[in-house]
Amino acid sequence: MIIDIEKEEAFFREITQAPGASGFEEEIRSVIHRHLEGLADEITTDRLGSLIAMREGENSNVRLMLIAHMDEVGFLVKGTDKRGYIRFLPIGGWNAQTALGQRVTIQTKRGPVFGVIGAPSPHELKEEQLKKAVKLEDLWIDAGVSLHFNPVQEYGIRPGDPIVPYGELQRSANPKVWMARNWDDRIGCAILLKIFQAMKTRKPPCTVYGVFSVQEEPALRGAATSSWIADPDLALAVDVSFARDAPGDPEEDYAPMGGGACLIVCDNWMLPNRKLRDSLLDLSEREKIPCHLSYLKSGYDTGRVHLHKQGVPSCVLGVPSRYIHGFASLIHEDDANHAANLALHWIENVDADYVRNMQSFL
């Protein structure tokens, strides 16, 4: 076991509490960089801000890229009114129904400002209005407006300031299930850090690049630029997948939390390299690592990486999660360990012949 949240709660709390809305990843990048020191042979960034760590292997001609995005979904201050109420724009995909009454943190030049997402009270709405779905553009943020207090003026809140959901790391009634606002994709970042810790004591057979990308949520942007630095032969995204085991989920898509890691067979940005996917699935069976297959309707960082230069055989390794892109998501500690162990075993099994096989279509 390399993922033990209870044992290292301070580490996981730091990873999940650092703000990092897409395009505003300064704080989480600083946290990850500090934890990488001494674990990598080289640490650099691309010009968008993705953090790239390199661990040299026995064969420097074989280059693997493991990528996890450090940004999170959030909001952006759109504008304010003369009383101090704040209108906002979404960064990443949101279901407006989840935002009602939720607490947020506005990141200003003077420090964090706490507020709540407000909406008209149901007591003030007509019956036909109550039946309509809420839209984000109809909501606002209240940071403590009162007759003689304007939070916008007091804290210098201005358009373009990032906003993230407020929520702390917390264990559920199940001691192995943990809640955080941004497991998407801070659990992937934690797994990459743990992999680099494991490689500190043994040199991998190939050179490994760990990429902590920026701006994944809007359009996988950091994955496109960081690929030019890693220039990988093969790539694996480590991210969350959907745990399709909640009320209302169809039986045929069943993907239970606590059932193991996940390999993605299809998303809107990429069809994974079939040989690589099958190789990972075979590896999971040989090593007795629980793993299942699933899909996603949006996309992962490898959606950009696999189009780098002549093409990069790529796959996505997921940690099943419930309530992704909400104010609190859940993961199971065992699933994170299965994903981390599968990635580590994969690294140990990659050599030049393996890469040639994955890249060949003749």
Secondary structure, DSSP 8 states (H G I E B T S, - for coil): ----TTTTHHHHHHHHHS--BTT--HHHHHHHHHHHTTT-SEEEE-TT--EEEEE--SEEEEEEEEEEE--B-EEEEEEE-TTS-EEEEEES---GGGTTT-EEEEEETTEEEEEEEE---GGGS-HHHHTS---GGG-EEESS-BTTB-HHHHHT--TT-EEEE----EE-SSTTEEEETTHHHHHHHHHHHHHHHHHTSS--SEEEEEEEES-HHHH-HHHHHHHHHH--SEEEEEEEEE---STT--GGG---TTS-EEEEEE-SS----HHHHHHHHHHHHHTT--EEEEE-SS--THHHHTTSTT---EEEEEEEEESTTSS-EEEEHHHHHHHHHHHHHHHHH--HHHHHHHH---
